[in-house]
Amino acid sequence: MIQYQNEVGPIVTGAKQNVCQGQRIWRKYGPLYESTKSVIAEQSLRASNLWNSTQKVIHQRADQVQQTKNTIDEEQRIINARLEQFFSVQHSPQLRSCYKQYERQVASLNRQLIDKYKVCSQSLDTILEHFEEEIVLEANFMSIASGEIEKLTKLCKVWQLKQLSYNHMGVLLCTVSGIGGINQRLATSLELCRDILLEMSPEDLNTPGCRTYQQLKMQFDQVYVDIQSCIEESQ
């Protein structure tokens, strides 16, 4: 019995020492400090994730406008190449006869296509510029919100929660109100960004000028097919 007590005694004593040491550390920092730091980290991560997802959509919308512009530019390049071919003087009498049949129609479509191409391109430029101006204003805060929340650690002096001698209530009020204010601004910016992004749907990119351009292009394509058929028949 005495031997058992002697063997267990040091273990129990060591365990008590570890518990006491843990309690001293816990009393030193406390759950208030750790939980406050955790809340700040979680809210900062949330703001960062919101910005990352919004930024992804912003880039997608901007790319849509640019792709639409690139498509229009490529279509006009093809039209110009066909017009050069049409107005070339190096044609046989048979080919000139085919081109002559459609000369007025091609000339009229050419003038209209050039005009509507400019209108369409300018409308897309305006949409992109308007989008970038508005989205920059609203997205700017979203991009820094995560960092602003992290700054609350120093701004609100969260380190004071480690010690009982400081005003914990003031620290907590500063932290809670700070996070609340940032989240409110973040929610407003997010809503406005979503409204702006909704205006960048594919339907909105199909402006009146671009619709007219596409209609004229279809007419030109049909005339080009008719000319090619005439050429094939004359050979």
Beta strands, then each sheet from edge to edge (+ up, - down):
end
